[in-house]
Amino acid sequence: MSAPWRLTEHAPLRSRNTLGIDAQARWLLEVAQLSALPAALALPELSEQPLLPIGAGSNLLLAGDLDGVALAFTARQVAIVQEDADQVLVRAEAGLDWHMLVLWTLEHGLCGLENLALIPGTVGASPIQNIGAYGVEVGERIDSVEAWDTRASDFCRLSRAECAFGYRDSVFKRQPGRWIITAVTYTLSRTAHLQLDYAGLRAELADMEIADPTAREVAEAVIHIRRRKLPDPALLGNAGSFFKNPIVPASVAERLEAEHPGLPAFNGDAADTRKLSAAWLIEQAGWKGHRQGDAGVSPDHALVLVNHGQASGAQLLALARDIAASVHERFGVDIEPEPRIVGQTW
């Protein structure tokens, strides 16, 4: 793209969401130069139109057409911007594929993102729900986030503290529509401080006959696990883990563990809370491998909703609601979706 932006009317979005839902946007705005964003947003065609940044569409459920503007960044530059004896700051533009960033850091001898390998999506999406996997959350590695503040109509930089990260949460998620993330700076290291305690990771490394892993080998183990558990969106439409792991009071977790031996439970963010396995709850409720038309649940992972071909977003949302109601009826626990829902509410 030679121009700083491109505007398309009545744009199909099927190839821009990993669930493969056939929907369209009133307008699609593709921005190649971050500095051109204010001028692009000021285009008369877009005046007063609701705006939805879409990234790779890997955390998006289109339950209807988007009567507004889908914003996609094609700016994908990445560079080391500061370095001392060990700490390294890496700045990446919002349009860069997340997994490509992880591989880039490993190729440059940098550690910190290896547990987050193969997560679908873009750099710009990574802070919004504080993506996490295998014992690491991206908020732990973020130095700052650059964004366009739609309230102030100006660019700004938010520190890690100002991002207010929580479990699958951030200020960006709590204030939808205010922030358009343009770039993220990560704090990484040339010395490995590996996180290996998440269930299955050490076992995978042992199967690989690796006793003292490097960051790159940890990433390889994570990739192996994810490829076994999660279907490739290019072959079977999905948005990865569809439900968050519910966080409940410790007393509730203890009661459920007594009633249901084998229920996986982990320490929550607060001392008096526990995090339960949504996948276990859904599987025990009988949904793994279930199918309603082309909307279904993966036979390999109960957390993953899949599109077998022509499922609409409304059909997938209806299935998700049925699953959540079933889990609540059996266990008294509420589960909530991770993807952003467009066109309907949860």
C-alpha positions in Angstrom: 0.0 0.0 0.0 1.7 3.2 -1.2 -0.9 5.6 0.2 -1.0 6.3 4.0 -4.5 4.8 4.1 -7.1 3.0 2.0 -10.9 3.2 2.4 -13.3 0.5 1.1 -17.1 0.7 1.3 -19.2 -2.4 2.0 -16.1 -4.5 2.8 -16.4 -8.2 3.4 -14.9 -9.3 6.7 -14.9 -13.1 6.4 -11.2 -13.2 5.7 -10.6 -10.8 8.6 -12.0 -12.8 11.4 -10.6 -16.2 12.4 -14.0 -17.7 13.1 -14.6 -17.3 9.3 -18.0 -15.5 9.8 -19.5 -14.0 6.7 -20.2 -10.4 7.7 -19.4 -7.0 6.3 -18.5 -3.5 7.4 -20.0 -0.4 6.1 -16.5 0.9 5.7 -13.0 -0.6 6.0 -10.2 1.8 6.8 -6.6 0.4 6.4 -3.9 2.6 7.8 -0.3 2.1 6.7 1.3 5.1 8.4 0.5 5.7 12.1 1.0 9.4 11.8 -1.7 9.5 9.2 -4.4 8.1 11.5 -5.9 11.5 12.6 -6.3 12.6 8.9 -7.8 9.3 8.0 -10.3 9.4 10.9 -11.3 12.9 9.8 -12.5 11.7 6.3 -16.0 13.0 5.8 -17.3 9.5 4.9 -16.4 8.4 8.4 -17.9 11.3 10.4 -19.9 10.1 13.4 -19.5 6.5 12.4 -18.8 3.9 15.2 -15.2 2.6 14.9 -14.0 -1.0 15.6 -10.2 -1.8 15.4 -10.1 -5.4 14.2 -6.5 -6.5 14.1 -6.4 -10.1 12.9 -10.0 -10.7 14.0 -8.8 -13.5 16.3 -10.7 -12.2 19.3 -13.9 -11.2 17.6 -17.4 -12.7 17.2 -19.3 -10.9 14.5 -22.9 -11.6 15.5 -24.1 -9.2 12.8 -22.8 -6.8 10.2 -20.7 -3.8 11.4 -22.7 -0.7 10.7 -19.6 1.5 11.0 -15.9 1.5 10.4 -13.6 -1.5 10.7 -10.0 -0.1 11.3 -7.0 -2.3 10.4 -3.4 -1.3 10.7 -0.9 -2.4 8.1 2.0 -0.7 10.0 4.3 -3.6 11.1 7.7 -2.1 12.0 9.6 -3.6 15.0 12.9 -2.4 16.5 15.0 -2.3 19.7 14.7 1.2 21.0 16.7 1.0 24.2 19.2 -1.4 25.8 21.4 -1.7 28.8 23.4 -4.6 30.2 20.4 -6.9 30.3 17.1 -5.1 29.8 15.9 -4.4 26.3 13.0 -2.3 25.2 11.4 -3.5 21.9 8.8 -1.3 20.1 6.4 -2.9 17.7 3.7 -1.3 15.6 0.1 -2.4 16.0 -0.3 -4.2 12.7 2.5 -6.7 13.3 1.4 -10.4 13.6 1.9 -11.4 17.3 3.6 -14.7 16.6 6.0 -13.0 14.2 7.0 -10.6 17.0 7.7 -13.6 19.3 9.9 -15.2 16.7 11.6 -11.9 16.0 12.5 -11.5 19.7 13.9 -15.0 19.9 15.9 -14.5 16.7 17.5 -11.4 18.4 18.3 -13.4 21.6 15.6 -11.8 23.7 13.6 -13.6 26.4 10.2 -12.9 27.9 7.6 -13.7 25.3 8.4 -17.4 24.6 5.4 -18.7 26.6 3.1 -16.6 24.4 4.2 -18.2 21.1 1.5 -19.0 18.4 -1.2 -16.9 20.0 -3.2 -15.6 17.0 -3.7 -11.9 16.6 -1.7 -8.7 16.3 0.6 -6.6 18.5 -2.2 -3.9 18.8 -4.6 -6.4 20.2 -2.2 -7.9 22.8 -2.7 -5.4 25.6 -6.5 -5.2 25.3 -7.4 -8.4 27.0 -3.9 -8.9 28.4 -3.3 -12.0 26.5 -1.8 -14.9 28.5 -0.7 -18.5 28.2 1.4 -21.1 30.1 1.8 -19.0 33.2 2.7 -15.6 31.5 0.5 -12.6 30.8 1.7 -10.0 28.3 1.0 -7.2 30.8 4.0 -8.4 32.8 6.2 -7.7 29.8 4.7 -4.3 28.6 6.6 -1.1 29.3 4.1 1.2 27.6 1.4 1.5 25.1 1.0 4.2 22.4 -2.6 5.0 21.4 -4.9 7.6 19.8 -7.2 8.9 22.5 -10.5 9.5 20.8 -11.7 11.7 23.7 -8.7 14.1 23.6 -8.2 13.6 19.8 -4.5 13.2 20.4 -1.8 10.6 20.6 -0.7 9.5 24.1 1.5 7.0 25.8 0.2 4.9 28.7 2.6 3.3 31.2 2.1 -0.2 32.4 0.5 1.0 35.6 -1.9 3.2 33.6 -2.9 0.2 31.5 -4.4 -1.3 34.7 -3.9 -4.9 33.6 -5.9 -7.7 35.2 -6.8 -11.3 34.2 -7.8 -11.0 30.5 -8.5 -7.3 31.3 -7.1 -3.8 30.9 -8.2 -0.2 30.8 -8.6 -0.6 27.0 -11.2 -3.3 27.5 -13.0 -1.4 30.3 -13.2 1.7 28.1 -14.1 0.4 24.7 -14.1 2.9 21.9 -11.7 5.4 23.7 -8.3 4.0 22.8 -6.9 3.0 19.4 -3.6 1.2 20.1 -0.9 2.1 17.6 2.2 0.6 19.0 3.5 -1.3 22.1 6.9 -1.3 23.8 7.9 -4.5 25.7 10.5 -4.9 28.4 12.6 -8.0 27.6 15.8 -9.5 28.7 18.9 -11.2 27.2 19.0 -13.4 30.3 16.4 -16.2 30.4 14.0 -16.1 33.4 11.9 -19.0 32.2 8.4 -19.8 33.5 8.0 -23.5 33.3 5.5 -24.4 36.1 2.3 -24.3 34.0 0.6 -27.7 33.6 2.0 -29.7 30.7 4.9 -27.5 29.8 7.6 -29.4 31.7 6.1 -32.7 30.5 6.3 -31.4 26.9 10.0 -30.4 27.4 10.7 -33.8 28.9 9.1 -35.5 25.8 11.4 -33.4 23.7 14.3 -34.7 25.9 15.3 -31.2 27.0 16.3 -30.9 30.7 17.7 -27.3 30.6 15.7 -25.4 28.0 16.5 -22.2 26.3 13.8 -19.6 25.6 13.6 -20.8 22.0 13.0 -24.4 23.2 10.3 -23.2 25.5 8.6 -21.5 22.6 8.9 -24.7 20.5 7.3 -26.7 23.4 4.4 -24.2 23.6 3.9 -24.4 19.8 3.8 -28.2 19.9 1.1 -28.1 22.7 -1.0 -25.4 21.0 -0.9 -27.2 17.6 -2.1 -30.4 19.3 -4.9 -28.7 21.3 -6.1 -25.9 19.0 -7.3 -26.2 15.4 -5.7 -24.1 12.7 -8.1 -21.3 11.9 -7.1 -21.6 8.3 -8.6 -25.1 8.3 -11.4 -24.8 10.9 -12.7 -21.4 11.9 -12.1 -20.6 15.6 -11.1 -17.8 17.9 -8.9 -19.9 20.2 -10.2 -20.2 23.8 -13.7 -18.8 23.7 -14.4 -18.7 27.5 -12.4 -17.2 30.3 -11.5 -19.3 33.3 -13.9 -18.2 36.0 -12.6 -16.7 39.2 -14.6 -17.6 42.3 -14.3 -17.2 46.1 -12.0 -19.7 47.7 -14.9 -21.1 49.7 -16.9 -21.8 46.5 -13.8 -23.5 44.9 -13.4 -25.7 48.0 -17.0 -26.8 47.9 -16.8 -27.6 44.2 -13.6 -29.6 44.6 -15.2 -31.7 47.4 -18.3 -32.3 45.2 -16.3 -32.9 42.0 -13.0 -34.6 42.5 -10.6 -33.8 39.7 -11.8 -30.2 39.2 -8.6 -28.2 38.4 -8.3 -25.0 40.5 -5.5 -22.5 40.7 -4.7 -19.5 42.8 -6.6 -16.3 41.7 -5.4 -12.8 41.6 -6.5 -12.2 45.2 -5.7 -14.4 48.2 -9.3 -15.4 48.8 -10.1 -16.4 45.2 -9.5 -19.4 43.0 -9.4 -19.7 39.2 -11.3 -22.7 37.8 -10.7 -24.5 34.5 -13.5 -23.5 32.2 -12.5 -26.3 29.8 -13.1 -28.9 32.5 -16.4 -27.4 33.5 -17.6 -27.4 29.9 -16.4 -30.9 29.2 -18.0 -32.3 32.3 -21.3 -30.6 31.2 -21.1 -32.7 28.0 -20.3 -30.1 25.4 -16.9 -31.3 24.0 -17.3 -32.2 20.4 -21.0 -31.0 20.3 -22.4 -29.5 17.1 -25.4 -27.4 16.3 -25.5 -27.1 12.5 -22.1 -25.6 11.5 -21.6 -24.1 15.0 -19.7 -26.5 17.3 -17.2 -27.2 20.0 -13.9 -28.7 19.1 -13.6 -32.4 19.9 -10.0 -31.8 21.0 -10.5 -28.8 23.4 -13.8 -27.9 25.1 -12.9 -24.2 25.3 -12.8 -23.8 21.5 -15.9 -23.0 19.6 -15.5 -23.8 15.9 -17.2 -22.9 12.6 -17.6 -26.0 10.4 -18.2 -23.9 7.4 -21.3 -21.6 7.2 -22.2 -20.9 10.8 -23.3 -17.3 11.4 -22.1 -15.3 14.3 -25.6 -15.4 15.8 -25.5 -19.2 15.7 -22.2 -19.3 17.4 -23.3 -16.9 20.1 -26.5 -19.0 20.7 -24.3 -22.0 21.2 -22.0 -20.1 23.6 -25.0 -19.0 25.6 -26.3 -22.6 25.8 -23.0 -23.8 27.1 -22.8 -21.1 29.7 -26.3 -21.8 30.9 -25.5 -25.5 31.1 -22.4 -24.9 33.2 -24.2 -22.6 35.5 -27.0 -25.1 36.0 -24.7 -27.9 36.9 -22.0 -26.1 38.9 -23.5 -22.7 39.8 -20.5 -21.0 38.1 -20.8 -18.3 35.5 -18.5 -18.4 32.5 -18.0 -15.5 30.2 -16.6 -15.2 26.6 -13.2 -13.8 25.8 -13.9 -12.5 22.3 -15.5 -9.1 21.7 -19.1 -9.5 20.5 -20.2 -7.2 17.7 -23.9 -6.9 16.7 -25.4 -8.4 19.9 -24.6 -8.4 23.6 -23.7 -11.4 25.8 
